[in-house]
Amino acid sequence: MDPRGFGYKTAEIEAYEYLREAILSGELPGDTRIDIPQVARRLGMSRMPVRAALRQLDAEGLVTIRPNRGVVVTKLTAAEVFEIFEMRAVLEGLAARVAVPNLDAEAFEDLELLLTRMDRSRGNLGRWLRCHDEFHDAIVRRSGRPRLVTQTQLLRRAVEPYIRVHVGAYAHEEMPGAEHTSLLEVLRAGDPLAAERAMRAHVEAAATHIVEFLKRAGPALGS
């Protein structure tokens, strides 16, 4: 049973959330070796929950556990980032197609609310990204396929550090948003195949922009 539902955290969850945020925020950039004893001391816990948290992050692709060599923050090349986005495009396109018959008035109301929250979050990168992820998750969940939800979330988490850097480079007023409104209108039209094409195009366009940005940024981010 997940203890987060009772309003408290286990040491493992605390370590997981601390490390995940440090990685996604760039505080721990790619190729950084994680000092397990140091993390344990900082959080005031034993090493065991830190190791457990790192195993979860390894499963999500955010760190790489190297036997007898320690744990490092995963650093993806631009080609690897693009590959993950390609996989996302296929899976989220499938999810959109399957979700269309399940999108009722309540679902569209929720999606519109998330777009409004995204628009109001310009200038707050963390909040904007949370709303962005919730928007995509809400569509995928309406597919009614739990494995699709899990896999798309894992793929999105694997590239989230690169999404953060890319979106953070925008002037706040230029944070992407119009394409999500267009996507919502396609979903509202009720054509499953059109929804699949629109979602795939949306994710693929994001991939192109982010990979081009990474290539311009050079080896520090991915090449």
MODELLER restraints for C-alpha pairs under 7 A, 6 or more apart:
rsr = mdl.restraints
at = mdl.atoms
rsr.add(forms.Gaussian(group=physical.xy_distance, feature=features.Distance(at['CA:3:A'], at['CA:9:A']), mean=6.22, stdev=0.5))
rsr.add(forms.Gaussian(group=physical.xy_distance, feature=features.Distance(at['CA:11:A'], at['CA:49:A']), mean=5.83, stdev=0.5))
rsr.add(forms.Gaussian(group=physical.xy_distance, feature=features.Distance(at['CA:12:A'], at['CA:49:A']), mean=4.35, stdev=0.5))
rsr.add(forms.Gaussian(group=physical.xy_distance, feature=features.Distance(at['CA:12:A'], at['CA:50:A']), mean=6.23, stdev=0.5))
rsr.add(forms.Gaussian(group=physical.xy_distance, feature=features.Distance(at['CA:12:A'], at['CA:52:A']), mean=6.35, stdev=0.5))
rsr.add(forms.Gaussian(group=physical.xy_distance, feature=features.Distance(at['CA:12:A'], at['CA:53:A']), mean=5.56, stdev=0.5))
rsr.add(forms.Gaussian(group=physical.xy_distance, feature=features.Distance(at['CA:13:A'], at['CA:53:A']), mean=6.97, stdev=0.5))
rsr.add(forms.Gaussian(group=physical.xy_distance, feature=features.Distance(at['CA:15:A'], at['CA:49:A']), mean=6.81, stdev=0.5))
rsr.add(forms.Gaussian(group=physical.xy_distance, feature=features.Distance(at['CA:15:A'], at['CA:50:A']), mean=5.55, stdev=0.5))
rsr.add(forms.Gaussian(group=physical.xy_distance, feature=features.Distance(at['CA:15:A'], at['CA:53:A']), mean=5.97, stdev=0.5))
rsr.add(forms.Gaussian(group=physical.xy_distance, feature=features.Distance(at['CA:16:A'], at['CA:53:A']), mean=4.62, stdev=0.5))
rsr.add(forms.Gaussian(group=physical.xy_distance, feature=features.Distance(at['CA:22:A'], at['CA:28:A']), mean=5.49, stdev=0.5))
rsr.add(forms.Gaussian(group=physical.xy_distance, feature=features.Distance(at['CA:23:A'], at['CA:29:A']), mean=6.30, stdev=0.5))
rsr.add(forms.Gaussian(group=physical.xy_distance, feature=features.Distance(at['CA:24:A'], at['CA:160:A']), mean=6.47, stdev=0.5))
rsr.add(forms.Gaussian(group=physical.xy_distance, feature=features.Distance(at['CA:24:A'], at['CA:161:A']), mean=4.68, stdev=0.5))
rsr.add(forms.Gaussian(group=physical.xy_distance, feature=features.Distance(at['CA:25:A'], at['CA:161:A']), mean=6.82, stdev=0.5))
rsr.add(forms.Gaussian(group=physical.xy_distance, feature=features.Distance(at['CA:26:A'], at['CA:161:A']), mean=6.86, stdev=0.5))
rsr.add(forms.Gaussian(group=physical.xy_distance, feature=features.Distance(at['CA:29:A'], at['CA:73:A']), mean=6.65, stdev=0.5))
rsr.add(forms.Gaussian(group=physical.xy_distance, feature=features.Distance(at['CA:30:A'], at['CA:73:A']), mean=4.89, stdev=0.5))
rsr.add(forms.Gaussian(group=physical.xy_distance, feature=features.Distance(at['CA:30:A'], at['CA:74:A']), mean=5.31, stdev=0.5))
rsr.add(forms.Gaussian(group=physical.xy_distance, feature=features.Distance(at['CA:30:A'], at['CA:75:A']), mean=4.28, stdev=0.5))
rsr.add(forms.Gaussian(group=physical.xy_distance, feature=features.Distance(at['CA:31:A'], at['CA:72:A']), mean=5.48, stdev=0.5))
rsr.add(forms.Gaussian(group=physical.xy_distance, feature=features.Distance(at['CA:31:A'], at['CA:73:A']), mean=5.08, stdev=0.5))
rsr.add(forms.Gaussian(group=physical.xy_distance, feature=features.Distance(at['CA:31:A'], at['CA:74:A']), mean=6.03, stdev=0.5))
rsr.add(forms.Gaussian(group=physical.xy_distance, feature=features.Distance(at['CA:31:A'], at['CA:75:A']), mean=5.75, stdev=0.5))
rsr.add(forms.Gaussian(group=physical.xy_distance, feature=features.Distance(at['CA:32:A'], at['CA:72:A']), mean=5.30, stdev=0.5))
rsr.add(forms.Gaussian(group=physical.xy_distance, feature=features.Distance(at['CA:32:A'], at['CA:73:A']), mean=5.32, stdev=0.5))
rsr.add(forms.Gaussian(group=physical.xy_distance, feature=features.Distance(at['CA:33:A'], at['CA:71:A']), mean=5.79, stdev=0.5))
rsr.add(forms.Gaussian(group=physical.xy_distance, feature=features.Distance(at['CA:33:A'], at['CA:72:A']), mean=4.24, stdev=0.5))
rsr.add(forms.Gaussian(group=physical.xy_distance, feature=features.Distance(at['CA:33:A'], at['CA:73:A']), mean=6.53, stdev=0.5))
rsr.add(forms.Gaussian(group=physical.xy_distance, feature=features.Distance(at['CA:34:A'], at['CA:71:A']), mean=5.63, stdev=0.5))
rsr.add(forms.Gaussian(group=physical.xy_distance, feature=features.Distance(at['CA:34:A'], at['CA:72:A']), mean=5.68, stdev=0.5))
rsr.add(forms.Gaussian(group=physical.xy_distance, feature=features.Distance(at['CA:36:A'], at['CA:47:A']), mean=6.49, stdev=0.5))
rsr.add(forms.Gaussian(group=physical.xy_distance, feature=features.Distance(at['CA:36:A'], at['CA:50:A']), mean=6.69, stdev=0.5))
rsr.add(forms.Gaussian(group=physical.xy_distance, feature=features.Distance(at['CA:37:A'], at['CA:47:A']), mean=6.23, stdev=0.5))
rsr.add(forms.Gaussian(group=physical.xy_distance, feature=features.Distance(at['CA:40:A'], at['CA:46:A']), mean=5.63, stdev=0.5))
rsr.add(forms.Gaussian(group=physical.xy_distance, feature=features.Distance(at['CA:40:A'], at['CA:47:A']), mean=5.43, stdev=0.5))
rsr.add(forms.Gaussian(group=physical.xy_distance, feature=features.Distance(at['CA:40:A'], at['CA:50:A']), mean=6.45, stdev=0.5))
rsr.add(forms.Gaussian(group=physical.xy_distance, feature=features.Distance(at['CA:57:A'], at['CA:63:A']), mean=5.75, stdev=0.5))
rsr.add(forms.Gaussian(group=physical.xy_distance, feature=features.Distance(at['CA:58:A'], at['CA:64:A']), mean=5.50, stdev=0.5))
rsr.add(forms.Gaussian(group=physical.xy_distance, feature=features.Distance(at['CA:58:A'], at['CA:65:A']), mean=6.61, stdev=0.5))
rsr.add(forms.Gaussian(group=physical.xy_distance, feature=features.Distance(at['CA:60:A'], at['CA:154:A']), mean=5.53, stdev=0.5))
rsr.add(forms.Gaussian(group=physical.xy_distance, feature=features.Distance(at['CA:60:A'], at['CA:157:A']), mean=6.85, stdev=0.5))
rsr.add(forms.Gaussian(group=physical.xy_distance, feature=features.Distance(at['CA:60:A'], at['CA:158:A']), mean=6.38, stdev=0.5))
rsr.add(forms.Gaussian(group=physical.xy_distance, feature=features.Distance(at['CA:61:A'], at['CA:74:A']), mean=6.92, stdev=0.5))
rsr.add(forms.Gaussian(group=physical.xy_distance, feature=features.Distance(at['CA:61:A'], at['CA:158:A']), mean=5.28, stdev=0.5))
rsr.add(forms.Gaussian(group=physical.xy_distance, feature=features.Distance(at['CA:62:A'], at['CA:73:A']), mean=6.20, stdev=0.5))
rsr.add(forms.Gaussian(group=physical.xy_distance, feature=features.Distance(at['CA:62:A'], at['CA:74:A']), mean=5.40, stdev=0.5))
rsr.add(forms.Gaussian(group=physical.xy_distance, feature=features.Distance(at['CA:62:A'], at['CA:158:A']), mean=5.73, stdev=0.5))
rsr.add(forms.Gaussian(group=physical.xy_distance, feature=features.Distance(at['CA:63:A'], at['CA:71:A']), mean=6.74, stdev=0.5))
rsr.add(forms.Gaussian(group=physical.xy_distance, feature=features.Distance(at['CA:63:A'], at['CA:72:A']), mean=5.63, stdev=0.5))
rsr.add(forms.Gaussian(group=physical.xy_distance, feature=features.Distance(at['CA:63:A'], at['CA:73:A']), mean=4.30, stdev=0.5))
rsr.add(forms.Gaussian(group=physical.xy_distance, feature=features.Distance(at['CA:63:A'], at['CA:74:A']), mean=4.62, stdev=0.5))
rsr.add(forms.Gaussian(group=physical.xy_distance, feature=features.Distance(at['CA:64:A'], at['CA:71:A']), mean=5.71, stdev=0.5))
rsr.add(forms.Gaussian(group=physical.xy_distance, feature=features.Distance(at['CA:64:A'], at['CA:72:A']), mean=5.45, stdev=0.5))
rsr.add(forms.Gaussian(group=physical.xy_distance, feature=features.Distance(at['CA:64:A'], at['CA:73:A']), mean=6.23, stdev=0.5))
rsr.add(forms.Gaussian(group=physical.xy_distance, feature=features.Distance(at['CA:64:A'], at['CA:74:A']), mean=5.63, stdev=0.5))
rsr.add(forms.Gaussian(group=physical.xy_distance, feature=features.Distance(at['CA:65:A'], at['CA:71:A']), mean=4.53, stdev=0.5))
rsr.add(forms.Gaussian(group=physical.xy_distance, feature=features.Distance(at['CA:65:A'], at['CA:72:A']), mean=6.70, stdev=0.5))
rsr.add(forms.Gaussian(group=physical.xy_distance, feature=features.Distance(at['CA:76:A'], at['CA:222:A']), mean=6.14, stdev=0.5))
rsr.add(forms.Gaussian(group=physical.xy_distance, feature=features.Distance(at['CA:77:A'], at['CA:222:A']), mean=4.53, stdev=0.5))
rsr.add(forms.Gaussian(group=physical.xy_distance, feature=features.Distance(at['CA:77:A'], at['CA:223:A']), mean=5.11, stdev=0.5))
rsr.add(forms.Gaussian(group=physical.xy_distance, feature=features.Distance(at['CA:78:A'], at['CA:211:A']), mean=5.57, stdev=0.5))
rsr.add(forms.Gaussian(group=physical.xy_distance, feature=features.Distance(at['CA:78:A'], at['CA:214:A']), mean=6.32, stdev=0.5))
rsr.add(forms.Gaussian(group=physical.xy_distance, feature=features.Distance(at['CA:78:A'], at['CA:215:A']), mean=6.77, stdev=0.5))
rsr.add(forms.Gaussian(group=physical.xy_distance, feature=features.Distance(at['CA:78:A'], at['CA:222:A']), mean=5.15, stdev=0.5))
rsr.add(forms.Gaussian(group=physical.xy_distance, feature=features.Distance(at['CA:78:A'], at['CA:223:A']), mean=4.91, stdev=0.5))
rsr.add(forms.Gaussian(group=physical.xy_distance, feature=features.Distance(at['CA:81:A'], at['CA:159:A']), mean=6.40, stdev=0.5))
rsr.add(forms.Gaussian(group=physical.xy_distance, feature=features.Distance(at['CA:82:A'], at['CA:207:A']), mean=5.83, stdev=0.5))
rsr.add(forms.Gaussian(group=physical.xy_distance, feature=features.Distance(at['CA:82:A'], at['CA:211:A']), mean=6.50, stdev=0.5))
rsr.add(forms.Gaussian(group=physical.xy_distance, feature=features.Distance(at['CA:84:A'], at['CA:155:A']), mean=6.31, stdev=0.5))
rsr.add(forms.Gaussian(group=physical.xy_distance, feature=features.Distance(at['CA:85:A'], at['CA:203:A']), mean=6.76, stdev=0.5))
rsr.add(forms.Gaussian(group=physical.xy_distance, feature=features.Distance(at['CA:85:A'], at['CA:204:A']), mean=6.71, stdev=0.5))
rsr.add(forms.Gaussian(group=physical.xy_distance, feature=features.Distance(at['CA:85:A'], at['CA:207:A']), mean=5.72, stdev=0.5))
rsr.add(forms.Gaussian(group=physical.xy_distance, feature=features.Distance(at['CA:86:A'], at['CA:204:A']), mean=6.60, stdev=0.5))
rsr.add(forms.Gaussian(group=physical.xy_distance, feature=features.Distance(at['CA:88:A'], at['CA:152:A']), mean=6.12, stdev=0.5))
rsr.add(forms.Gaussian(group=physical.xy_distance, feature=features.Distance(at['CA:88:A'], at['CA:155:A']), mean=6.45, stdev=0.5))
rsr.add(forms.Gaussian(group=physical.xy_distance, feature=features.Distance(at['CA:89:A'], at['CA:199:A']), mean=6.92, stdev=0.5))
rsr.add(forms.Gaussian(group=physical.xy_distance, feature=features.Distance(at['CA:89:A'], at['CA:200:A']), mean=4.55, stdev=0.5))
rsr.add(forms.Gaussian(group=physical.xy_distance, feature=features.Distance(at['CA:89:A'], at['CA:203:A']), mean=5.25, stdev=0.5))
rsr.add(forms.Gaussian(group=physical.xy_distance, feature=features.Distance(at['CA:89:A'], at['CA:204:A']), mean=6.19, stdev=0.5))
rsr.add(forms.Gaussian(group=physical.xy_distance, feature=features.Distance(at['CA:90:A'], at['CA:200:A']), mean=6.30, stdev=0.5))
rsr.add(forms.Gaussian(group=physical.xy_distance, feature=features.Distance(at['CA:91:A'], at['CA:148:A']), mean=6.91, stdev=0.5))
rsr.add(forms.Gaussian(group=physical.xy_distance, feature=features.Distance(at['CA:91:A'], at['CA:152:A']), mean=6.75, stdev=0.5))
rsr.add(forms.Gaussian(group=physical.xy_distance, feature=features.Distance(at['CA:92:A'], at['CA:140:A']), mean=6.65, stdev=0.5))
rsr.add(forms.Gaussian(group=physical.xy_distance, feature=features.Distance(at['CA:92:A'], at['CA:152:A']), mean=6.86, stdev=0.5))
rsr.add(forms.Gaussian(group=physical.xy_distance, feature=features.Distance(at['CA:92:A'], at['CA:199:A']), mean=6.58, stdev=0.5))
rsr.add(forms.Gaussian(group=physical.xy_distance, feature=features.Distance(at['CA:92:A'], at['CA:200:A']), mean=6.97, stdev=0.5))
rsr.add(forms.Gaussian(group=physical.xy_distance, feature=features.Distance(at['CA:93:A'], at['CA:196:A']), mean=4.22, stdev=0.5))
rsr.add(forms.Gaussian(group=physical.xy_distance, feature=features.Distance(at['CA:93:A'], at['CA:197:A']), mean=6.59, stdev=0.5))
rsr.add(forms.Gaussian(group=physical.xy_distance, feature=features.Distance(at['CA:93:A'], at['CA:199:A']), mean=5.03, stdev=0.5))
rsr.add(forms.Gaussian(group=physical.xy_distance, feature=features.Distance(at['CA:93:A'], at['CA:200:A']), mean=5.02, stdev=0.5))
rsr.add(forms.Gaussian(group=physical.xy_distance, feature=features.Distance(at['CA:94:A'], at['CA:196:A']), mean=5.98, stdev=0.5))
rsr.add(forms.Gaussian(group=physical.xy_distance, feature=features.Distance(at['CA:95:A'], at['CA:140:A']), mean=5.14, stdev=0.5))
rsr.add(forms.Gaussian(group=physical.xy_distance, feature=features.Distance(at['CA:95:A'], at['CA:143:A']), mean=5.36, stdev=0.5))
rsr.add(forms.Gaussian(group=physical.xy_distance, feature=features.Distance(at['CA:96:A'], at['CA:139:A']), mean=6.40, stdev=0.5))
rsr.add(forms.Gaussian(group=physical.xy_distance, feature=features.Distance(at['CA:96:A'], at['CA:140:A']), mean=6.44, stdev=0.5))
rsr.add(forms.Gaussian(group=physical.xy_distance, feature=features.Distance(at['CA:96:A'], at['CA:143:A']), mean=6.94, stdev=0.5))
rsr.add(forms.Gaussian(group=physical.xy_distance, feature=features.Distance(at['CA:96:A'], at['CA:195:A']), mean=5.81, stdev=0.5))
rsr.add(forms.Gaussian(group=physical.xy_distance, feature=features.Distance(at['CA:96:A'], at['CA:196:A']), mean=5.45, stdev=0.5))
rsr.add(forms.Gaussian(group=physical.xy_distance, feature=features.Distance(at['CA:96:A'], at['CA:199:A']), mean=6.77, stdev=0.5))
rsr.add(forms.Gaussian(group=physical.xy_distance, feature=features.Distance(at['CA:97:A'], at['CA:192:A']), mean=4.34, stdev=0.5))
rsr.add(forms.Gaussian(group=physical.xy_distance, feature=features.Distance(at['CA:97:A'], at['CA:193:A']), mean=5.90, stdev=0.5))
rsr.add(forms.Gaussian(group=physical.xy_distance, feature=features.Distance(at['CA:97:A'], at['CA:195:A']), mean=5.63, stdev=0.5))
rsr.add(forms.Gaussian(group=physical.xy_distance, feature=features.Distance(at['CA:97:A'], at['CA:196:A']), mean=4.88, stdev=0.5))
rsr.add(forms.Gaussian(group=physical.xy_distance, feature=features.Distance(at['CA:98:A'], at['CA:143:A']), mean=5.09, stdev=0.5))
rsr.add(forms.Gaussian(group=physical.xy_distance, feature=features.Distance(at['CA:98:A'], at['CA:192:A']), mean=6.89, stdev=0.5))
rsr.add(forms.Gaussian(group=physical.xy_distance, feature=features.Distance(at['CA:99:A'], at['CA:139:A']), mean=6.69, stdev=0.5))
rsr.add(forms.Gaussian(group=physical.xy_distance, feature=features.Distance(at['CA:99:A'], at['CA:140:A']), mean=6.90, stdev=0.5))
rsr.add(forms.Gaussian(group=physical.xy_distance, feature=features.Distance(at['CA:99:A'], at['CA:142:A']), mean=4.90, stdev=0.5))
rsr.add(forms.Gaussian(group=physical.xy_distance, feature=features.Distance(at['CA:99:A'], at['CA:143:A']), mean=3.99, stdev=0.5))
rsr.add(forms.Gaussian(group=physical.xy_distance, feature=features.Distance(at['CA:100:A'], at['CA:187:A']), mean=6.43, stdev=0.5))
rsr.add(forms.Gaussian(group=physical.xy_distance, feature=features.Distance(at['CA:100:A'], at['CA:190:A']), mean=6.00, stdev=0.5))
rsr.add(forms.Gaussian(group=physical.xy_distance, feature=features.Distance(at['CA:100:A'], at['CA:192:A']), mean=5.66, stdev=0.5))
rsr.add(forms.Gaussian(group=physical.xy_distance, feature=features.Distance(at['CA:102:A'], at['CA:142:A']), mean=6.04, stdev=0.5))
rsr.add(forms.Gaussian(group=physical.xy_distance, feature=features.Distance(at['CA:103:A'], at['CA:142:A']), mean=6.81, stdev=0.5))
rsr.add(forms.Gaussian(group=physical.xy_distance, feature=features.Distance(at['CA:111:A'], at['CA:135:A']), mean=6.20, stdev=0.5))
rsr.add(forms.Gaussian(group=physical.xy_distance, feature=features.Distance(at['CA:114:A'], at['CA:131:A']), mean=5.95, stdev=0.5))
rsr.add(forms.Gaussian(group=physical.xy_distance, feature=features.Distance(at['CA:114:A'], at['CA:135:A']), mean=6.05, stdev=0.5))
rsr.add(forms.Gaussian(group=physical.xy_distance, feature=features.Distance(at['CA:117:A'], at['CA:131:A']), mean=6.63, stdev=0.5))
rsr.add(forms.Gaussian(group=physical.xy_distance, feature=features.Distance(at['CA:118:A'], at['CA:128:A']), mean=5.19, stdev=0.5))
rsr.add(forms.Gaussian(group=physical.xy_distance, feature=features.Distance(at['CA:118:A'], at['CA:131:A']), mean=5.59, stdev=0.5))
rsr.add(forms.Gaussian(group=physical.xy_distance, feature=features.Distance(at['CA:118:A'], at['CA:132:A']), mean=6.70, stdev=0.5))
rsr.add(forms.Gaussian(group=physical.xy_distance, feature=features.Distance(at['CA:121:A'], at['CA:127:A']), mean=6.01, stdev=0.5))
rsr.add(forms.Gaussian(group=physical.xy_distance, feature=features.Distance(at['CA:121:A'], at['CA:128:A']), mean=5.09, stdev=0.5))
rsr.add(forms.Gaussian(group=physical.xy_distance, feature=features.Distance(at['CA:122:A'], at['CA:128:A']), mean=6.50, stdev=0.5))
rsr.add(forms.Gaussian(group=physical.xy_distance, feature=features.Distance(at['CA:122:A'], at['CA:172:A']), mean=5.44, stdev=0.5))
rsr.add(forms.Gaussian(group=physical.xy_distance, feature=features.Distance(at['CA:122:A'], at['CA:173:A']), mean=6.51, stdev=0.5))
rsr.add(forms.Gaussian(group=physical.xy_distance, feature=features.Distance(at['CA:122:A'], at['CA:175:A']), mean=6.76, stdev=0.5))
rsr.add(forms.Gaussian(group=physical.xy_distance, feature=features.Distance(at['CA:123:A'], at['CA:172:A']), mean=4.96, stdev=0.5))
rsr.add(forms.Gaussian(group=physical.xy_distance, feature=features.Distance(at['CA:125:A'], at['CA:168:A']), mean=6.45, stdev=0.5))
rsr.add(forms.Gaussian(group=physical.xy_distance, feature=features.Distance(at['CA:140:A'], at['CA:149:A']), mean=5.90, stdev=0.5))
rsr.add(forms.Gaussian(group=physical.xy_distance, feature=features.Distance(at['CA:141:A'], at['CA:149:A']), mean=6.05, stdev=0.5))
rsr.add(forms.Gaussian(group=physical.xy_distance, feature=features.Distance(at['CA:163:A'], at['CA:210:A']), mean=6.95, stdev=0.5))
rsr.add(forms.Gaussian(group=physical.xy_distance, feature=features.Distance(at['CA:166:A'], at['CA:210:A']), mean=6.11, stdev=0.5))
rsr.add(forms.Gaussian(group=physical.xy_distance, feature=features.Distance(at['CA:166:A'], at['CA:213:A']), mean=6.81, stdev=0.5))
rsr.add(forms.Gaussian(group=physical.xy_distance, feature=features.Distance(at['CA:167:A'], at['CA:175:A']), mean=6.53, stdev=0.5))
rsr.add(forms.Gaussian(group=physical.xy_distance, feature=features.Distance(at['CA:183:A'], at['CA:198:A']), mean=6.36, stdev=0.5))
rsr.add(forms.Gaussian(group=physical.xy_distance, feature=features.Distance(at['CA:183:A'], at['CA:199:A']), mean=6.91, stdev=0.5))
rsr.add(forms.Gaussian(group=physical.xy_distance, feature=features.Distance(at['CA:186:A'], at['CA:194:A']), mean=6.95, stdev=0.5))
rsr.add(forms.Gaussian(group=physical.xy_distance, feature=features.Distance(at['CA:186:A'], at['CA:195:A']), mean=5.87, stdev=0.5))
rsr.add(forms.Gaussian(group=physical.xy_distance, feature=features.Distance(at['CA:187:A'], at['CA:195:A']), mean=5.51, stdev=0.5))
rsr.add(forms.Gaussian(group=physical.xy_distance, feature=features.Distance(at['CA:214:A'], at['CA:221:A']), mean=5.96, stdev=0.5))
rsr.add(forms.Gaussian(group=physical.xy_distance, feature=features.Distance(at['CA:214:A'], at['CA:222:A']), mean=5.62, stdev=0.5))
rsr.add(forms.Gaussian(group=physical.xy_distance, feature=features.Distance(at['CA:214:A'], at['CA:223:A']), mean=6.53, stdev=0.5))
rsr.add(forms.Gaussian(group=physical.xy_distance, feature=features.Distance(at['CA:215:A'], at['CA:222:A']), mean=6.67, stdev=0.5))
rsr.add(forms.Gaussian(group=physical.xy_distance, feature=features.Distance(at['CA:215:A'], at['CA:223:A']), mean=5.30, stdev=0.5))
